[in-house]
């Protein structure tokens, strides 16, 4: 499950980067950035809770 969060985070961050540098899509860029960060934080939180 942890790798799934990282895969989703990477896909969203790549989409955000492409949207920023290639396309001008408006607020969708910031939504992708926030979703990528949330997915990364959730993945790290789940990993830390299993180690405790």
PEVEN-V502370 format. One line per field, one symbol per residue. ss: DSSP state (H for helix, E for strand, - for the rest). phi: phi as a letter, one per 30 degrees, with the letter a starting at -180 (. if undefined). psi: psi as a letter, one per 30 degrees, with the letter a starting at -180 (. if undefined). A space follows every 10 residues. Layout:
ss=???
phi=???
psi=???
This chain:
ss=-HHHHHHHHH HHHHHHHHHH H------HHH HHHHHHHHHH HHHHHHHHHH H-
phi=.ddddddddd dddddddddd cccccidddd dddddddddd dddddddddd dd
psi=eefeeeeeee eeeeeeeeee fekjfbfeee eeeeeeeeee eeeeeeeeff f.
